[in-house]
Amino acid sequence: MESLDHIMGLCPVIPVIVIDQPEQAVPLAKALYRGGLKVLEVTLRTEYGLQAITDISKALPDAVVGAGTVITADDVKKSKQAGARFLVSPGCTPSLVNAAQAEDIALLPGINTPSEAMALLEFGLTHLKFFPAEAAGGVPMLKSIAGPLPQLRFCPTGGVNPDNARDYLALPNVACVGGTWMLDKAAIANGDWDVIETLSREAARLG
Ligand SMILES: O=C(O)C(=O)C[C@H](O)[C@H](O)COP(=O)(O)O
């Protein structure tokens, strides 16, 4: 199993990608990668997610491609088969953790309370997504959690943007952040990959 500590240390920002048009997956991923975003989360929110994970992994073997919006044990299995190297989930259930451990694949599960974090610590999980970051208390909440639970490392996601990303990244318990701001909808629709590359370069420099 690849270590989340390693993956989360590769880049300060993980783009959370939703594929609406399957032919856009590879050029979009290439633009993100050229901009310096080496870790890519492709969500299973659309029917094209799994195929996109396979296509991007083949086209960019040096990128670390993970599956996002992983909800069920079946999603875990299919994501691994598609080539995902890690999994991200908005929340967590024991069956999701068990499935990821059975498939021997790293899981970054979402939490936003100390009790949820403690439940995952019992499974040996220390690297967690803090979701939805801004709505669930943002930087002050993560600062408060760091007191009693300093062993946790977070990827805050949800409402993170270029204006607040540095504040999150400055926290000792934040390894990286997730976000969608570099996935400009108009640029993607027009195939304007230079715009995506520029936004990604700015994001990669936030760390
Ligand atoms: O799809 C998932 O599994 C999610 O958890 C949702 C993502 O984290 C948000 O889509 C982030 O979106 P922004 O707030 O625009 O950065």
Ligand as a Chemical Component Dictionary entry (heavy atoms), coordinates in Angstrom:
data_LIG
# 
_chem_comp.id                   LIG 
_chem_comp.type                 NON-POLYMER 
_chem_comp.pdbx_formal_charge   0 
_chem_comp.three_letter_code    LIG 
# 
loop_
_chem_comp_atom.comp_id 
_chem_comp_atom.atom_id 
_chem_comp_atom.alt_atom_id 
_chem_comp_atom.type_symbol 
_chem_comp_atom.charge 
_chem_comp_atom.model_Cartn_x 
_chem_comp_atom.model_Cartn_y 
_chem_comp_atom.model_Cartn_z 
_chem_comp_atom.pdbx_ordinal 
LIG O1 O1 O 0 -16.646 14.693 -4.236 1  
LIG C1 C1 C 0 -16.304 14.500 -3.064 2  
LIG O2 O2 O 0 -16.083 13.369 -2.605 3  
LIG C2 C2 C 0 -16.167 15.606 -2.139 4  
LIG O3 O3 O 0 -15.839 15.405 -1.002 5  
LIG C3 C3 C 0 -16.429 16.965 -2.575 6  
LIG C4 C4 C 0 -15.209 17.830 -2.821 7  
LIG O4 O4 O 0 -14.341 17.813 -1.753 8  
LIG C5 C5 C 0 -15.670 19.165 -3.161 9  
LIG O5 O5 O 0 -16.195 19.061 -4.451 10 
LIG C6 C6 C 0 -14.675 20.274 -3.100 11 
LIG O6 O6 O 0 -15.209 21.349 -3.796 12 
LIG P1 P1 P 0 -14.794 22.858 -3.576 13 
LIG O7 O7 O 0 -15.539 23.338 -2.364 14 
LIG O8 O8 O 0 -15.243 23.535 -4.830 15 
LIG O9 O9 O 0 -13.321 22.893 -3.389 16 
# 
loop_
_chem_comp_bond.comp_id 
_chem_comp_bond.atom_id_1 
_chem_comp_bond.atom_id_2 
_chem_comp_bond.value_order 
_chem_comp_bond.pdbx_ordinal 
LIG O1 C1 DOUB 1  
LIG C1 O2 SING 2  
LIG C1 C2 SING 3  
LIG C2 O3 DOUB 4  
LIG C2 C3 SING 5  
LIG C3 C4 SING 6  
LIG C4 O4 SING 7  
LIG C4 C5 SING 8  
LIG C5 O5 SING 9  
LIG C5 C6 SING 10 
LIG C6 O6 SING 11 
LIG O6 P1 SING 12 
LIG P1 O7 DOUB 13 
LIG P1 O8 SING 14 
LIG P1 O9 SING 15 
# 
